[in-house]
Amino acid sequence: MKELLDIRVDSLYAWLLYKRSERENLGGIYKVVIDTSQPIYRRTEKAYKILRKLGLYLFYGWGLDRIYNEKELQDTRFLQILPKLFTLSGEECGTQYDESFACPICGAGGKMIPPLKIHQSRIPKTDISMTLGQGEEILVSVRFKQIMEDNHITGIRYEPVYSGHKQIDFFQLLPEHYIELSEKTKTGINPFDLSGESPPFNIHHQNPDGKEWIEHVPLTVYKCPNGDNIGLNILSEAYIKDNPLLNELDYFASRQTIGHKGKGLIRPRHLLFCSNRMMRLIKENKLKGFKFEVAHIVDE
Ligand SMILES: [Zn+2]
């Protein structure tokens, strides 16, 4: 497995910290792709931590990508599914949520009131996709459902999806069971900041009439003491606690969620897992929109 960290840095840091061959100019902002097993990764971590002490950020955005060879995937009992993401949320299309179930500390656990509504024209032409709203807003194609049913894949529930008042040719993908993640699953704000919360801070605003006011942003908890949401982002491969149910399931989700329920439309989401057999069916049938990562089964 090769793990690559992709960061976006401004030109000053790009020129100071990275060789010409290590940086790519995207027009003012530079893209730096870092193999996490190489010295460039430690160098980046050091720079990140020094800048943070000065109240500065090395990068604007980041992403982790894990690349496996076929053998590594073939030898794995369970895999995490990373569906294609698209930039529309269920709530923007009329999907409703009941927040009375939500955790008072982290905000995870709001329950969708069925059905999931999403504008059909915006759904990617893939066999799986996940909305920007995330939560359990995961869509699969009719073809996906047919192939899974023909092959007696276990552990999946399907719910209808609507665009306006019309049921459409997609289904919401839901698990029959939620399985515990192990604490070995590493989470944090980014690869160099494993914090489970963001401290409170103030934003100073000035109105057009010159009047100043202060907005107080409270403490934000990502790693919840209630054990429901485990962090803002997942930073490692997923670790699942062994469970007898795993012998019977081709598909399941994690009990815990990752992410953050702020004021916006984005909700914490569960991690999704499939058996090796289910992955092979997806690949043999060339179903689109799936990315797989190795998941580990551990005793605790
Ligand atoms: Zn919570």
Residues whose N, C-alpha, C, O or C-beta is under 5 A from the ligand:
A	BS01	ZN	C103 I105 C106 G107 C224 N226 D228 N229
